[in-house]
Structure formats: C-alpha cells, structure tokens
Amino acid sequence: MKKVLIVIDMQNDFITGALANKDALAIVESVAQMVANFDGDVIATRDTHGADYLNTTEGKLLPVEHCIAGSDGWQIVDKIKTEIDKKGGIVIDKPTFGYKDWQLDGYDVAEIVGTCTDICVVSNALILKALYPDMQVVVHGSLCAGLTPQKHAHALDVMASCQCKVI
C-alpha cells in the first residue's frame, strides 16, 4: 500500500506570525513527530503570496499580509521542516487555498495534517477526493487547527460527509 503524508501550510505566519493561531502552535510538535514516524512519502504545501497580495481578491477579503514568498513568515516551521528534509520530502508552493495540480497517481492513501482546517485543509482534502475518488483520504483531526474550534469541527464534518476518513 503506497501512502503519502500531506502537511498543509505549517508556516511561521500561521503559527506565530501575522495570522498566529494558538491551536496551530499546539500541534507543531505532534505534526513533527508524525512526519518523523510516517511510513511513506511526505509532501508539504506552502501558502505563497506576492508583494501585491493586498491587491488580490483574497487580500481584499483578508487584508493581512502573510506568507509573502521569501519572507520568514512564508517558511515552514523549523521543527517540521527539519523532519520533512530528513524524510526526503518535497515542498509545493500554492498560490491559493487548494492545490489543483496534485500528481498522486499510484497512491492508495493520502493522510493530511496541518492548518487551517476550515480553509486550506478542507480545500485540499476535497480536491484530492475529486481527483482521486478511489484513494483513501485520511484527515488527522487532532493534527489540524482551524481558525476557531467551531470552524475546525465543521470542516471535519464536511470532509467526513465527502467520504474522507476523519480520525
């Protein structure tokens, strides 16, 4: 059985930076351990914006500069990035919530951890289910963080309704 762990947007700006979230900070150690102990391939995504972020549709609706390419806030948290590098994992820069160009042919299982459950995690889980309807998509709810606990729980419910396995 071929498996991939997808680590969604565990970047400094979402942990301690511009859009800091105490729930995201609380899962850093556990996500790093998951990466270190995972028996399969590892891919991380990185939310990526340009200097013109505030002029984009997203920037107008969320007027907080974050994850600007090349900035410290754009980087994956060191503890997690170290484990990704040890596993020979790759990092994908994505300019929007969901990455549309997944190349996961041949994988039986995609496991997902990361932030933000109610935006980027749910977007990528649903894209994966649409692209690969027979692949098992497993979302580790305790290794994800949402904007609020309520939004986190609602996003997990949506993913479960769409045939993702939420554990």
Secondary structure, 3 states (H helix, E strand, C coil): CCEEEEEECCEHHHHCCCCCCHHHHHHHHHHHHHHHHCCCEEEEEEECECCCHHHCHHHHHCCCCCCECCCHHHCECHHHHHHHHHCCCEEEEECCCCCCCCCCCCCCEEEEEEECHHHHHHHHHHHHHHHCCCCEEEEEEEEEECCCHHHHHHHHHHHHHCCCEEC
